[in-house]
Amino acid sequence: MDVLILNGSPSGDSSITLQTVLFLKEIFSGHSYEILNVGARIRSIETDFSACAEALEKADLIVFCYPVYTFLVPAQLHRFLELMKESGIDFSQKYATQITTSKHFYDTTAHEFIRENCADLGFRYLRGLSADMEDLLSERGRRDAVSFMKHLLFSIEKGLSEPNFLPKASGVRFAASICAPAAKKKAGKIVIVTDLSGEDRTLSSMIARFRAASPYETEVVNLREFPFAGGCLGCFKCASSGQCVYRDGFDTFLRENIQTADATVYAFTIKDHSMGYRFKLFDDRQFCNGHRTVTMGKPVGYLIDGAVCAEPNLLELIEARAQVGGNYLARIVSNEKDPDSGIDSLARDLSFVIEERYTQPANFYGVGGMKIFRDLIWLMQGLMKEDHRFYKEHGFYDFPQKRRGRVAGMYLVGSMMQNKKLSKKLGANMTKGMLMPYQKVLGRVSKLKKSREGSDNHQTNKE
């Protein structure tokens, strides 16, 4: 069998993810393997796709191999997928899978992104391997990789593949109309980040309506106009200094023109089940901030041209981004139905949130994601010094083992519950005991309310 490895890492042969592939190549040596460093060579591949086309035509199995970058694949691999779709190659008789390494931070959305695009291309898709960066160094990790490859080869031999569960879009779109401009009275600024082209009339009208409806000054940052020198290289040279190895000025531009705003609205047209290559490039390059949620507390909103209802993975990704970043997700507006009302509501919601400094507690996406980062930065604090300082300042190091009193208390309660007599006596008192701290809070609120009512009555009598 001819196996083609599409190495999406910008590190090329130095990719950690690629080492798992090389390990499996040695063990399962009865097949023909070819490796294309598409992540490292994306600029030259854009100029001449012929060698890649020849390798893709020849392959029986295509393996997408990459490190997970900010919820998805690296921008370079994202661009290669676009080129694959433009090539017109028939992939319907070919198999595809993926091998990734990460710290399991939203590897789920990255894998789903590849699966969705494999469905678009007509591949017979088989579920991939999501490994920790250090799994190959352990016996269990190597065993898991071998088991994955055995199952993959078995599935191909038996003609098995994953079913395609992609939801279908209705195909109906609605245009946004322009409203009377709101009086710009409020101090502050909302930045609209977009990759708008001259042909994106629908998205342009949505942006125009939002700008008219917003009581805040708005500024449009078009990613097509920024001279990106390239995608994130994963070199970690920014880990200590915060300065990107590229000298295109993006880190300064990001901090001075985007992250200083009171809120951010992202506006894009759905492409390849995501925001598109340019937005992915923008996301990856934000690693100059490391793992620091520098816009924490600032709200975000989305203006989307496309059928969001048919993109559950994209919706999950958008919510996860906001949750991990500590950003209130004001609203996602698409042009599937009544965009005017949605855009006006987004403008009003952002206005309230900015003025009231409204935030929400994190849900599973935010709590789970930050705990992964917490443990990672703690281990790598010697390298990621700015991240470590930021995490300390914001109390992110909330390790449960630090709460020794709570742990000791649970041991005591556990011992008591194992005693039948004590357990019977405790009974409903356990619930009462758990409610006591909450009742104290309610009691304080009640006293405060009565105190305020008394003060108001006293003021009324004086008048």
C-alpha positions in Angstrom: 0.0 0.0 0.0 1.2 3.5 -0.9 1.1 5.7 2.2 1.4 9.5 1.9 2.3 11.5 5.0 1.3 15.1 4.8 3.4 16.7 7.5 1.6 19.9 8.4 4.2 21.0 11.0 6.1 24.2 10.1 9.1 22.4 11.8 9.4 20.0 8.9 11.7 17.0 9.7 12.2 18.4 13.2 8.5 17.9 14.0 7.7 16.0 17.2 4.5 14.7 15.7 6.5 13.2 12.7 8.5 11.1 15.1 5.4 9.0 15.8 5.0 8.4 12.1 8.6 7.5 11.7 8.2 5.0 14.6 5.2 3.4 12.9 7.0 3.4 9.5 9.8 1.3 11.0 7.4 -1.3 12.6 5.0 -1.6 9.7 7.7 -1.6 7.0 5.8 -3.7 4.5 4.3 -0.6 2.9 5.6 2.2 0.7 5.9 5.6 2.5 6.3 9.1 1.2 6.6 12.2 3.4 5.7 15.7 2.2 6.7 18.5 4.5 3.7 20.6 3.4 3.8 22.9 6.5 7.4 23.9 6.0 7.2 24.2 2.2 3.8 25.8 1.8 5.1 28.9 0.0 6.9 26.9 -2.7 3.9 24.5 -2.9 1.6 27.5 -3.6 3.8 28.3 -6.6 4.0 24.8 -7.9 1.5 22.1 -6.8 2.5 19.5 -9.4 4.7 17.3 -7.2 2.1 17.2 -4.5 -0.6 16.4 -7.0 1.4 13.5 -8.3 2.0 12.1 -4.8 -1.7 12.6 -3.9 -2.8 10.8 -7.1 -0.5 7.8 -6.3 -1.4 7.3 -2.6 -3.8 4.7 -1.3 -3.8 6.2 2.3 -3.2 9.8 3.2 -2.2 10.6 6.7 -2.5 14.2 8.0 0.3 14.6 10.5 0.4 17.8 12.6 0.7 19.4 16.0 -2.5 21.0 17.2 -2.3 24.8 17.0 -5.0 27.0 18.7 -7.9 24.6 18.5 -7.2 23.5 14.9 -4.4 22.6 12.4 -1.5 24.9 11.8 -2.3 27.7 9.2 0.1 26.2 6.8 -1.8 22.9 6.7 -5.0 24.8 6.4 -3.7 26.4 3.3 -2.7 23.1 1.9 -6.2 21.8 2.3 -7.4 24.7 0.2 -4.9 23.7 -2.5 -6.1 20.1 -2.3 -9.7 21.2 -3.0 -8.6 23.5 -5.8 -6.6 20.6 -7.5 -9.7 18.7 -8.7 -8.2 15.3 -7.7 -10.7 12.5 -7.2 -10.1 11.2 -3.6 -13.2 9.0 -3.5 -11.3 5.7 -3.6 -8.6 6.8 -1.1 -8.4 6.4 2.6 -7.5 9.2 5.0 -6.7 9.5 8.7 -4.7 11.8 11.0 -2.0 11.6 13.7 -1.6 14.6 16.0 0.4 15.5 19.1 -0.7 18.1 21.7 -1.5 18.5 25.4 -5.0 17.4 24.5 -6.1 21.1 24.4 -9.1 20.9 22.1 -7.6 18.2 19.9 -11.3 17.3 19.4 -12.0 20.4 17.3 -8.8 19.9 15.3 -9.7 16.3 14.5 -13.2 17.2 13.6 -12.0 19.9 11.3 -9.9 17.4 9.3 -12.7 14.9 9.3 -15.1 17.5 7.9 -12.7 18.4 5.1 -12.0 14.8 4.3 -15.8 14.4 3.8 -15.8 17.4 1.5 -13.0 15.8 -0.5 -14.8 12.4 -0.7 -12.2 10.4 1.3 -13.0 7.2 3.1 -12.1 8.5 6.5 -10.8 6.5 9.4 -10.5 7.9 13.0 -7.1 9.2 13.9 -4.6 9.0 16.7 -4.5 11.9 19.2 -1.3 11.6 21.3 0.3 13.6 24.0 3.6 15.2 22.9 5.5 12.8 25.2 3.5 9.6 24.6 6.1 8.1 22.2 8.6 8.2 25.1 6.5 5.8 27.2 5.8 2.1 26.7 2.1 2.7 26.9 2.3 5.5 24.3 4.2 3.3 21.9 1.8 0.5 22.5 -1.2 2.8 21.7 0.4 4.0 18.5 1.0 0.4 17.3 -2.6 -0.6 18.2 -3.9 2.4 16.2 -1.9 1.4 13.2 -3.0 -2.2 13.4 -6.7 -1.1 13.6 -6.2 1.3 10.7 -4.7 -1.4 8.4 -7.4 -3.9 9.5 -10.1 -1.3 8.6 -8.6 -0.7 5.2 -8.3 -4.4 4.5 -11.9 -5.0 5.3 -13.1 -1.9 3.4 -14.4 -0.1 6.6 -14.7 3.7 7.0 -16.4 6.2 9.2 -19.9 7.3 8.2 -20.3 10.9 7.0 -22.6 12.8 9.5 -22.0 16.3 8.1 -25.3 18.3 8.5 -26.6 20.0 5.4 -27.1 23.7 4.9 -30.3 25.1 3.5 -28.5 27.2 1.0 -30.7 30.3 1.8 -28.9 33.5 2.6 -30.3 36.9 3.6 -28.6 40.3 3.1 -28.2 42.9 5.8 -29.5 46.3 5.1 -28.0 49.6 6.3 -29.7 51.4 9.2 -29.5 55.0 10.3 -26.2 55.6 12.1 -26.3 55.7 15.9 -25.0 58.8 17.6 -21.4 57.9 18.8 -21.6 59.2 22.3 -19.9 56.5 24.4 -16.1 56.5 25.1 -14.5 53.4 23.9 -13.7 51.4 20.7 -14.8 48.2 19.1 -12.4 46.6 16.7 -13.8 44.5 13.8 -11.3 41.9 12.7 -12.0 40.5 9.2 -10.5 39.1 6.1 -12.9 40.9 3.8 -12.2 40.9 0.1 -13.7 43.1 -2.6 -16.1 40.3 -3.6 -17.5 39.8 -0.1 -20.6 42.0 -0.5 -22.7 40.1 2.0 -20.2 40.3 4.7 -19.4 43.9 3.9 -23.1 44.8 4.3 -23.2 43.0 7.7 -20.1 45.0 8.9 -21.6 48.2 7.6 -24.8 47.7 9.5 -23.0 46.8 12.7 -20.9 50.0 12.5 -24.0 52.1 11.9 -25.8 50.4 14.8 -23.0 50.6 17.4 -23.0 53.5 19.8 -19.2 53.1 20.0 -16.6 54.1 17.6 -15.6 51.1 15.4 -12.4 50.3 13.5 -12.0 47.7 10.8 -8.8 45.7 10.8 -8.6 43.7 7.5 -6.1 40.8 7.8 -5.7 40.8 4.0 -3.9 44.2 4.3 -1.4 43.1 6.9 2.0 41.9 5.4 2.3 38.6 7.2 5.9 37.2 6.8 4.6 33.7 7.4 2.7 31.4 9.8 3.8 30.5 13.3 6.9 28.3 13.3 6.3 26.8 16.7 9.9 27.8 17.6 9.1 29.0 21.1 11.5 31.9 20.8 8.8 34.3 21.9 8.2 32.2 25.1 10.5 34.4 27.3 10.6 37.7 25.4 7.2 38.0 23.9 8.8 39.0 20.6 8.1 37.0 17.5 11.0 35.7 15.4 9.4 37.3 12.4 10.2 41.0 11.9 6.9 41.9 10.2 5.7 43.8 13.3 2.6 41.7 13.9 3.2 41.4 17.7 3.3 45.2 18.1 0.3 45.6 15.7 -1.7 43.1 17.6 -1.1 44.7 21.0 -1.5 48.3 19.9 -4.3 48.0 17.3 -6.5 45.1 18.4 -5.9 44.1 22.0 -6.4 47.7 23.2 -10.0 47.8 22.1 -12.9 47.4 24.5 -14.5 44.6 22.5 -13.7 42.6 19.4 -16.0 41.5 16.6 -14.8 38.8 14.2 -16.3 38.9 10.7 -15.7 36.2 8.2 -17.2 34.0 5.5 -17.2 30.3 6.4 -14.7 28.4 4.3 -13.6 24.7 4.7 -15.7 24.5 7.9 -13.8 27.2 9.6 -12.8 30.9 9.4 -10.4 30.3 6.6 -6.7 30.3 6.2 -6.0 34.0 6.9 -7.9 33.9 10.2 -6.0 30.8 11.2 -2.7 32.5 10.3 -3.9 35.4 12.6 -4.7 33.0 15.4 -1.5 31.1 15.3 0.6 34.2 15.3 -1.0 35.4 18.5 1.2 32.9 20.2 3.6 35.8 20.7 1.4 36.3 23.8 2.1 32.7 24.8 -0.7 31.2 26.8 -1.7 34.5 28.4 -5.3 35.6 28.1 -4.4 39.2 27.6 -7.9 40.2 26.5 -9.5 38.6 29.6 -12.8 40.3 30.6 -13.3 41.9 27.1 -16.4 40.7 25.2 -16.4 39.3 21.7 -19.0 38.9 18.9 -19.2 37.3 15.5 -20.6 38.3 12.1 -20.6 35.3 9.9 -21.6 34.9 6.2 -22.6 31.2 5.9 -24.7 28.4 7.3 -23.5 28.3 10.9 -26.3 25.9 11.8 -24.6 23.3 9.6 -21.2 23.8 11.4 -21.4 22.4 14.9 -17.7 22.0 15.3 -17.1 25.7 14.3 -19.7 26.7 16.9 -18.0 24.6 19.6 -14.7 26.2 18.6 -16.0 29.7 18.8 -17.5 29.1 22.3 -14.3 27.4 23.5 -12.1 30.3 22.3 -14.2 32.7 24.2 -14.3 30.6 27.3 -10.5 29.9 27.5 -9.8 33.5 26.8 -12.1 34.8 29.6 -14.2 36.7 27.0 -18.0 37.1 27.2 -19.4 35.8 23.9 -22.1 38.4 23.2 -23.7 36.9 20.1 -23.0 35.0 16.9 -24.9 36.5 14.0 -25.1 34.8 10.6 -27.1 35.7 7.5 -29.2 32.5 7.6 -32.2 34.4 9.1 -33.0 38.0 9.8 -29.4 39.3 10.1 -30.6 42.9 10.6 -32.2 42.0 14.0 -29.2 39.9 15.0 -26.7 42.6 14.2 -28.7 45.3 16.0 -28.9 43.0 19.0 -25.2 42.3 19.0 -24.5 46.1 19.0 -26.8 46.6 22.0 -25.5 43.6 23.9 -21.8 44.7 23.4 -22.7 48.2 24.5 -24.2 46.9 27.8 -21.4 44.5 28.4 -18.7 47.1 27.9 -20.5 49.7 30.0 -21.3 47.3 32.9 -18.0 45.3 32.6 -20.2 42.2 32.5 -18.5 38.8 32.6 -19.7 35.2 33.1 -18.2 32.3 35.0 -16.4 29.8 32.9 -18.2 26.6 31.8 -16.5 23.2 31.1 -14.8 24.5 27.9 -13.1 27.3 29.9 -12.4 25.4 33.1 -11.1 22.3 31.4 -9.0 24.2 28.9 -7.4 26.4 31.5 -6.5 23.5 33.8 -4.6 21.9 30.9 -2.7 25.2 30.4 -2.2 25.5 34.2 -0.4 22.2 34.4 1.6 22.8 31.3 2.9 26.2 32.3 3.7 25.0 35.8 6.0 22.3 34.3 7.5 24.6 31.7 7.8 27.7 33.9 11.6 27.9 33.4 11.0 28.4 29.7 7.7 30.2 29.6 8.6 32.8 32.2 6.1 35.5 31.1 3.3 32.9 31.1 4.4 31.7 34.6 4.3 35.3 36.0 0.9 35.9 34.5 -0.6 32.7 35.8 0.8 33.5 39.3 -0.6 37.0 39.3 -4.1 35.8 38.3 -4.3 32.9 40.7 -4.5 30.3 37.9 -2.4 27.8 39.9 -5.4 26.5 41.8 -4.0 23.0 42.4 -6.4 20.9 44.6 -3.4 19.5 46.5 -2.8 22.9 47.9 -6.1 22.8 49.8 -4.9 20.6 52.6 -7.6 21.6 55.0 -10.3 20.6 52.6 -8.6 17.3 51.9 -8.3 16.5 55.6 -11.9 17.5 56.2 -13.1 15.0 53.5 -11.0 12.3 55.1 -12.8 13.0 58.4 -16.2 13.0 56.8 -15.4 9.8 55.0 -14.4 8.1 58.2 -17.6 9.2 59.9 -19.7 7.9 57.0 -18.1 4.5 57.3 -19.3 4.2 60.9 -22.9 2.9 60.7 -24.1 4.6 63.9 -22.6 8.0 63.0 -23.8 7.7 59.5 -27.3 7.1 60.7 -27.2 10.1 63.1 -25.8 12.3 60.4 -28.5 11.5 57.9 -30.1 14.7 56.6 -27.7 16.7 58.7 -25.1 16.2 56.0 -27.2 18.2 53.6 -27.9 20.8 56.2 -24.2 21.1 56.9 -23.5 21.5 53.2 -26.1 24.3 53.0 -24.8 26.3 56.0 -22.2 28.4 54.1 -24.8 29.3 51.5 -27.4 30.2 54.1 -24.8 32.6 55.7 -24.5 34.3 52.3 -28.3 34.6 52.0 -28.4 35.9 55.5 -25.9 38.7 54.8 -27.9 39.7 51.7 -31.1 39.8 53.7 -29.5 42.0 56.4 -28.0 44.3 53.8 -31.4 44.7 52.1 -33.1 45.5 55.4 -30.4 48.0 56.2 -30.9 49.8 52.8 -34.7 49.8 53.2 -34.3 51.4 56.7 -32.0 54.0 55.3 -34.4 54.8 52.5 -37.3 55.1 54.9 -35.3 57.4 57.2 -34.4 59.6 54.2 -38.1 59.8 53.1 -39.2 60.8 56.7 -36.6 63.6 56.7 -37.9 64.9 53.4 
